[in-house]
Amino acid sequence: MDFDFSDEQEQLRDAVRKWVDKGYTFERRRDITHAGGFDRTAYTELAELGLCGLYVSEDHGGMGMGPVEGMVVMEELGRGMVIEPIQQALIAGAVLEGYAPNALKAEWLPQIAGGEAMVVLAHQERKARYKLSHCDAQAHQQNGQWTITGTKSVVAAGDQADAFLVPAMADGQVALFFVSKGSQGVSSSGYVTQDGARAAELTLHQTPASLVTLDGLTALNHAVDIGIACVCAEAVGVMDKTLAITVDYMNTRKQFNTTIASFQALRHRVADMKMQLELGRSMSYYASLKLNAPAPERHQAMARAKYQLGTSMRFVGQQAVQLHGGIGVTDEYIVSHYFKKLTQLEMTFGDSLHHLGQVSDSMQDSAGVFA
């Protein structure tokens, strides 16, 4: 199998990396976090690079690219800890392209691709514990108009978004709806998350909504699988940069009149960090390559990848902090922010224990130790 990237993919990587290095410095990110965790100007700059329309077809003003290009983009954004939710644009573009009626596509996909509208997935609820089939939000239809009542938690940039993809129970099954922020009964309460980004609690009370699909669980599973692949790729970028920062620190920090990079025990720990990074990278590739597979195969691949990435993120983050010593946990030093980012990513779209359970549940009888 050929794992080399095409010239177009490398050009995309180079364009995003240049923007991150020059346009999204640590100082700019810190200012954005202090200002509330989201910057519309930065989001617009990413849209101008074409990233918001990566999964939107050319017919609707997008780039019409696929999972590998998405992985390349998310890796580079991870290197800069970019907190503007591009993964949400990828999810919204793919879900609307795949499941929405034509009128909804024609109205919103060009706006998503151009960055004029930010559409985010609002699916988490307090009691769900990452289970997509658990949904307390209720949808009712009267005179051909759907309305939704319910509360969604930890919605990415929820108080800044222009519209939401919302699952709700309709006639005993999970359906997926599109809700505009300006609709009656929409309220949100925003806050800064642990990694410096922004999220919100979203409340809907008899809010008018447009039906995306009555087979909402299929669409929602697809949306979350895209999110998992994005998180895995982003985590690879974060870990890669975390390791580079750590190695650079060890090559400059001196103890007993020599750099600590010369200490064999510490070199072994760096080698272990590199091993976990590469394990995570291979599973990120695996996840992205499986995004277009049949649903059962795709679900299994995402769970396996997210579990390995969770393990790798925890190890790399903890080792980086320990190798830096006390400075590694200070707000002034950059590696502490990479550690917090890794911690946040580990819990996004299901934590490691959740996905370990998913892997276990999907095993065939012949795969067990008692077969």
C-alpha positions as CSV (number, residue, x, y, z in Angstrom):
1,M,0.0,0.0,0.0
2,D,1.3,3.4,-0.9
3,F,1.4,5.7,2.1
4,D,3.0,8.6,0.3
5,F,1.0,11.8,0.0
6,S,0.2,13.3,-3.4
7,D,1.6,16.6,-4.5
8,E,-1.7,18.3,-3.9
9,Q,-1.9,17.0,-0.4
10,E,1.6,18.2,0.4
11,Q,0.8,21.6,-1.0
12,L,-2.3,21.7,1.2
13,R,-0.2,20.7,4.2
14,D,2.4,23.4,3.4
15,A,-0.2,26.1,3.1
16,V,-1.8,25.3,6.4
17,R,1.6,25.0,8.2
18,K,2.7,28.4,6.9
19,W,-0.5,29.9,8.2
20,V,-0.1,28.3,11.6
21,D,3.6,29.3,11.9
22,K,3.1,32.9,10.8
23,G,-0.6,33.7,11.4
24,Y,-1.4,31.8,14.6
25,T,1.4,32.3,17.0
26,F,1.3,31.3,20.7
27,E,0.8,34.9,21.6
28,R,-2.2,35.3,19.3
29,R,-3.7,32.1,20.7
30,R,-3.2,33.3,24.2
31,D,-4.9,36.6,23.4
32,I,-7.8,34.7,21.8
33,T,-8.2,32.5,24.9
34,H,-8.2,35.5,27.2
35,A,-10.8,37.2,25.0
36,G,-13.1,34.2,25.3
37,G,-11.8,31.3,23.3
38,F,-12.9,32.0,19.8
39,D,-11.9,34.5,17.1
40,R,-14.1,35.0,14.1
41,T,-11.3,36.7,12.2
42,A,-9.1,33.6,12.6
43,Y,-12.0,31.4,11.5
44,T,-12.5,33.6,8.4
45,E,-8.8,33.3,7.6
46,L,-9.1,29.5,7.8
47,A,-12.1,29.7,5.5
48,E,-10.2,31.7,3.0
49,L,-7.7,28.8,2.8
50,G,-10.6,26.7,1.8
51,L,-10.6,24.6,5.0
52,C,-14.2,25.1,5.9
53,G,-15.3,23.7,2.6
54,L,-13.0,20.8,2.5
55,Y,-15.8,18.2,2.6
56,V,-18.3,20.4,0.7
57,S,-18.8,19.5,-3.0
58,E,-17.6,21.9,-5.7
59,D,-21.2,22.3,-6.8
60,H,-21.9,24.1,-3.5
61,G,-18.7,26.1,-3.4
62,G,-16.4,23.7,-1.6
63,M,-13.2,21.9,-2.4
64,G,-14.7,18.4,-2.7
65,M,-11.8,16.7,-1.0
66,G,-11.7,13.6,1.2
67,P,-10.6,12.1,4.5
68,V,-6.9,12.1,3.8
69,E,-6.9,15.8,3.0
70,G,-8.9,16.3,6.2
71,M,-6.3,14.4,8.2
72,V,-3.5,16.5,6.7
73,V,-5.2,19.7,7.6
74,M,-6.1,18.6,11.2
75,E,-2.5,17.5,11.9
76,E,-1.2,20.9,11.0
77,L,-3.8,22.7,13.0
78,G,-2.9,20.5,15.9
79,R,0.7,21.6,15.8
80,G,-0.5,25.2,16.4
81,M,-3.3,24.2,18.9
82,V,-5.7,26.1,16.8
83,I,-8.9,26.4,18.9
84,E,-11.3,27.6,16.1
85,P,-13.5,24.5,15.5
86,I,-12.6,23.6,11.9
87,Q,-13.5,19.9,12.7
88,Q,-17.1,21.1,13.2
89,A,-17.1,22.6,9.7
90,L,-15.9,19.3,8.3
91,I,-18.7,17.4,10.2
92,A,-21.4,19.8,9.1
93,G,-20.3,19.8,5.5
94,A,-20.1,16.1,5.2
95,V,-23.4,15.4,7.1
96,L,-25.4,18.0,5.1
97,E,-23.9,16.7,1.8
98,G,-24.8,13.1,2.7
99,Y,-28.2,13.4,4.4
100,A,-29.9,16.8,4.0
101,P,-32.6,17.7,1.5
102,N,-31.5,19.7,-1.5
103,A,-33.1,22.9,-0.3
104,L,-31.1,22.8,3.0
105,K,-27.9,22.0,1.1
106,A,-28.4,24.9,-1.4
107,E,-29.0,27.4,1.4
108,W,-26.3,26.5,3.9
109,L,-23.4,24.6,2.3
110,P,-22.1,27.6,0.3
111,Q,-22.2,29.6,3.6
112,I,-20.3,26.9,5.4
113,A,-17.7,26.6,2.7
114,G,-17.2,30.3,2.6
115,G,-17.0,30.8,6.3
116,E,-20.0,33.1,6.4
117,A,-21.8,30.6,8.7
118,M,-20.4,28.3,11.3
119,V,-22.6,25.2,11.9
120,V,-21.7,22.9,14.8
121,L,-22.9,19.6,16.1
122,A,-24.9,19.8,19.3
123,H,-25.4,16.2,20.4
124,Q,-24.1,15.7,23.9
125,E,-26.4,15.5,26.9
126,R,-25.6,15.3,30.6
127,K,-26.8,11.7,31.1
128,A,-25.7,10.2,27.8
129,R,-22.0,9.3,28.7
130,Y,-21.1,9.3,25.0
131,K,-24.0,7.0,24.0
132,L,-25.5,8.4,20.9
133,S,-28.7,6.5,21.2
134,H,-29.4,8.2,24.5
135,C,-31.4,11.3,23.7
136,D,-33.8,13.2,25.9
137,A,-34.4,16.1,23.5
138,Q,-37.9,15.8,22.0
139,A,-39.1,16.8,18.5
140,H,-42.8,17.3,17.6
141,Q,-44.4,17.9,14.3
142,Q,-47.5,20.1,13.9
143,N,-48.9,21.4,10.6
144,G,-45.8,20.3,8.8
145,Q,-43.4,22.2,11.1
146,W,-41.0,20.5,13.5
147,T,-40.1,22.0,16.9
148,I,-37.5,20.8,19.4
149,T,-37.3,21.1,23.2
150,G,-34.2,20.0,25.0
151,T,-30.7,20.8,26.3
152,K,-27.4,20.0,24.8
153,S,-24.0,20.3,26.6
154,V,-20.5,21.1,25.7
155,V,-21.4,22.4,22.2
156,A,-18.3,23.6,20.5
157,A,-18.4,27.4,20.2
158,G,-22.1,27.1,20.8
159,D,-22.7,30.7,21.7
160,Q,-20.8,31.8,18.6
161,A,-22.3,29.4,16.1
162,D,-24.8,30.4,13.4
163,A,-26.7,27.1,13.3
164,F,-26.7,23.6,14.9
165,L,-27.1,20.0,13.9
166,V,-29.3,18.6,16.7
167,P,-30.5,15.0,17.3
168,A,-33.9,14.7,19.0
169,M,-36.4,11.9,19.5
170,A,-39.2,11.9,16.9
171,D,-41.9,9.2,16.9
172,G,-39.7,6.9,19.1
173,Q,-36.5,7.2,17.1
174,V,-33.5,9.5,16.9
175,A,-33.8,12.0,14.1
176,L,-31.4,14.8,13.1
177,F,-32.5,18.4,12.7
178,F,-31.0,21.7,11.6
179,V,-31.6,24.7,13.9
180,S,-30.7,28.3,13.1
181,K,-29.4,30.4,16.0
182,G,-31.9,33.1,15.2
183,S,-34.9,30.8,15.7
184,Q,-37.3,31.3,18.5
185,G,-36.6,29.5,21.8
186,V,-32.8,29.2,21.3
187,S,-30.6,30.3,24.2
188,S,-26.9,29.5,25.0
189,S,-24.5,30.0,27.8
190,G,-20.9,30.1,26.8
191,Y,-17.7,29.3,28.7
192,V,-13.9,28.7,28.1
193,T,-12.9,25.0,28.2
194,Q,-9.8,23.5,29.7
195,D,-7.8,23.8,26.5
196,G,-8.6,27.5,26.0
197,A,-11.3,27.0,23.4
198,R,-15.0,27.8,23.8
199,A,-18.1,25.8,24.4
200,A,-21.7,26.4,25.5
201,E,-24.8,24.9,27.0
202,L,-27.5,25.1,24.4
203,T,-31.2,25.2,25.4
204,L,-34.0,24.8,22.9
205,H,-37.7,25.4,23.9
206,Q,-40.2,24.6,21.2
207,T,-37.7,25.8,18.7
208,P,-38.5,25.6,15.0
209,A,-36.3,23.1,13.2
210,S,-35.7,21.7,9.7
211,L,-35.5,18.0,9.3
212,V,-32.2,16.6,8.0
213,T,-33.1,13.0,8.2
214,L,-35.4,10.7,10.2
215,D,-32.6,8.1,10.3
216,G,-30.8,10.4,12.7
217,L,-28.8,7.7,14.4
218,T,-27.1,6.7,11.2
219,A,-26.2,10.3,10.4
220,L,-25.2,11.0,13.9
221,N,-22.8,8.0,14.0
222,H,-21.3,9.2,10.8
223,A,-20.9,12.7,12.1
224,V,-19.1,11.5,15.3
225,D,-16.9,9.1,13.3
226,I,-15.7,12.1,11.2
227,G,-15.1,14.0,14.5
228,I,-13.1,11.1,15.9
229,A,-10.9,10.9,12.8
230,C,-10.4,14.7,13.0
231,V,-9.5,14.5,16.7
232,C,-7.0,11.6,16.0
233,A,-5.2,13.6,13.3
234,E,-5.2,16.8,15.4
235,A,-3.8,14.8,18.4
236,V,-0.9,13.6,16.2
237,G,0.0,17.2,15.3
238,V,-0.2,18.2,19.0
239,M,2.0,15.3,20.1
240,D,4.5,15.9,17.3
241,K,4.9,19.5,18.4
242,T,5.0,18.5,22.1
243,L,7.8,16.1,21.5
244,A,9.8,18.7,19.4
245,I,9.4,21.3,22.2
246,T,10.6,18.7,24.8
247,V,13.6,17.7,22.8
248,D,14.6,21.3,22.2
249,Y,14.3,22.0,26.0
250,M,16.5,19.0,26.8
251,N,19.1,20.2,24.4
252,T,19.4,23.5,26.1
253,R,18.7,22.7,29.8
254,K,21.9,22.0,31.6
255,Q,22.5,20.0,34.8
256,F,25.9,19.1,36.2
257,N,27.5,21.2,33.5
258,T,26.0,19.2,30.6
259,T,22.7,19.2,28.7
260,I,20.1,16.8,30.1
261,A,19.7,15.4,26.6
262,S,22.9,13.5,27.2
263,F,21.4,11.5,30.2
264,Q,20.7,8.0,29.0
265,A,17.6,7.5,31.2
266,L,16.0,10.6,29.8
267,R,16.9,9.7,26.3
268,H,15.0,6.4,26.8
269,R,11.9,8.3,27.9
270,V,12.1,10.4,24.8
271,A,12.4,7.3,22.7
272,D,9.2,5.9,24.4
273,M,7.4,9.2,23.6
274,K,8.4,8.9,20.0
275,M,7.2,5.3,19.9
276,Q,3.8,6.4,21.3
277,L,3.6,9.2,18.8
278,E,4.2,6.9,15.8
279,L,1.7,4.3,17.2
280,G,-0.8,7.2,17.3
281,R,0.1,8.4,13.8
282,S,-0.4,4.9,12.3
283,M,-3.8,4.6,13.9
284,S,-4.8,8.1,12.8
285,Y,-4.0,7.0,9.2
286,Y,-6.0,3.9,9.8
287,A,-9.0,5.9,11.0
288,S,-8.9,8.3,8.1
289,L,-8.6,5.5,5.5
290,K,-11.6,3.8,7.1
291,L,-14.0,6.8,7.0
292,N,-15.6,5.7,3.7
293,A,-15.9,2.1,4.8
294,P,-19.3,0.5,5.6
295,A,-20.7,1.7,8.9
296,P,-19.9,-1.3,11.1
297,E,-16.3,-1.5,9.9
298,R,-16.0,2.3,10.2
299,H,-17.3,2.3,13.8
300,Q,-14.8,-0.4,14.9
301,A,-11.9,1.4,13.2
302,M,-12.8,4.7,15.0
303,A,-13.0,3.0,18.4
304,R,-9.6,1.3,17.9
305,A,-8.0,4.5,16.7
306,K,-9.4,6.7,19.5
307,Y,-8.3,4.2,22.2
308,Q,-4.8,4.1,20.9
309,L,-4.6,7.9,20.5
310,G,-6.0,8.3,24.0
311,T,-3.2,6.1,25.4
312,S,-0.6,7.9,23.3
313,M,-1.8,11.4,24.3
314,R,-1.8,10.6,28.0
315,F,1.8,9.2,27.8
316,V,3.3,11.9,25.6
317,G,1.7,14.7,27.7
318,Q,2.7,13.3,31.0
319,Q,6.3,12.6,30.0
320,A,6.7,16.0,28.4
321,V,5.6,17.7,31.7
322,Q,7.9,15.5,33.8
323,L,10.9,16.0,31.5
324,H,10.4,19.8,31.8
325,G,10.2,19.7,35.6
326,G,8.3,22.5,37.4
327,I,8.2,24.8,34.4
328,G,6.1,22.2,32.5
329,V,3.0,23.1,34.5
330,T,3.3,26.9,34.4
331,D,0.8,28.9,32.4
332,E,3.6,31.0,31.0
333,Y,5.4,28.1,29.3
334,I,4.0,26.6,26.1
335,V,4.2,22.9,26.9
336,S,1.6,23.2,29.7
337,H,-0.9,24.3,27.0
338,Y,-0.1,21.4,24.8
339,F,-0.6,19.1,27.8
340,K,-4.0,20.6,28.4
341,K,-4.9,20.3,24.7
342,L,-4.0,16.6,24.8
343,T,-6.1,16.2,27.9
344,Q,-9.1,17.8,26.2
345,L,-8.8,15.8,23.0
346,E,-8.6,12.6,25.0
347,M,-12.2,13.2,26.2
348,T,-13.6,14.6,22.9
349,F,-16.0,12.3,21.1
350,G,-15.6,9.6,23.8
351,D,-12.8,9.0,26.2
352,S,-10.4,6.0,26.2
353,L,-12.5,3.9,28.6
354,H,-15.6,4.4,26.4
355,H,-13.8,3.4,23.2
356,L,-12.1,0.4,24.9
357,G,-15.6,-0.8,25.7
358,Q,-16.6,-0.2,22.1
359,V,-13.7,-2.3,20.9
360,S,-14.6,-5.0,23.4
361,D,-18.2,-5.1,22.4
362,S,-17.4,-5.4,18.7
363,M,-15.1,-8.4,19.1
364,Q,-16.2,-11.6,17.5
365,D,-16.3,-14.8,19.5
366,S,-13.2,-16.1,17.8
367,A,-11.3,-13.0,18.9
368,G,-11.5,-13.7,22.6
369,V,-8.9,-15.5,24.7
370,F,-11.4,-18.3,25.4
371,A,-12.1,-19.0,21.7
